[in-house]
Amino acid sequence: YKIPPTVRYLTQNSATVYFELEASGNGNLMVVDKDGELIETYGWKPRTEVILTVDNLVPDTTYQFIFVITNDWFPEDWKQPYFNGEPWPLEVTTLSDEYPLRIGVISDASFGDAVSQQFVNEMAPSDLDFVLHLGDVVDETEWGVDPYASYAEKYFTPFAPLLQQMPVYTVPGNHDYDADIRYEEEPFYFTAFPPAPQIADRQYYKLEYNGLRFLFLDAMTLWGMPGREAQDDWLAQQLEDTETPTIPVFHIAPFSSSSVHPEDGKPIANFWVPMFEQANVPLVLSGHFHHYERLEVNDITYIVSGGGSEVTYALGQYLPESRVVQRVSSYVILEVWEEEIQLMAIDVDGNV
């Protein structure tokens, strides 16, 4: 693989997976249940980029997805692709139709350092349904380095314990637009995370589960990146439905007590926050500022979870809306119940 199989979209009864092969080839995806029984086989014709949707799955059930390259002339001659010389198993558990929904949240884990790896290793066995990555997926790529190699080193390898069992839903951050991580004249982010049948646009999309809606947004459009008008129109359309509790997810937090680029959130606060306040938005999730913070502004809870690596930023003037703020590497676990959301932030030493 150039890009290993990952789950791009997951529901109670389906899973959409994506991968990219080093060379064009045809093959089969074999879906196997927990007893080792073959449930179904999905084939693909010769190509390098493959996206497949597996349907008719049972809620809250674990399946193994086994990918093999086949040979039309010699059907018995098949092989499993490797990623960086290693097997890449994929064992997926469909979502349950019961509460709670358990979600991991991490951001700015862009260096692939030991702290990010620690957090991934802690989240992987935590019975999560999926993970939200709030942007800055890969950073500090040296000029001339193949972006495939950078993503292999700093994202796919350290995040493998999560990626091999659940979706990691991402949004682009400012460093995902850096010039040194571009490929074919655009950010490599859009090669690593292409559209899926259920995710029509690469920059923004939504996920709905049990009456709750997540809106994944590209905050960088407010900083001059293309696509702002289309995304703002889409966001306004989504927020017209004020009956559905909605959680926006994007990179640059609108409010922060950081001493580093503290003004970065102003465009978000000026343009998007008024839209959130008019809709049924209980919670907003962002990163960018390398610390942990919880703020309450006009009955909306804002979480800054930018401490996904060992690099943290000094705090500045505490905002009066801030309820908890710490300069600490950390990640967040959300438990979504029918009537409430429970949040737990955990630092690098295991302190809650």
Summary of the structure (lengths in Angstrom):
residues: 352
radius of gyration: 20.1
end to end distance: 38.1
largest distance: 70.0
contacts: 1175
relative contact order: 0.13
helix: 18%
strand: 38%
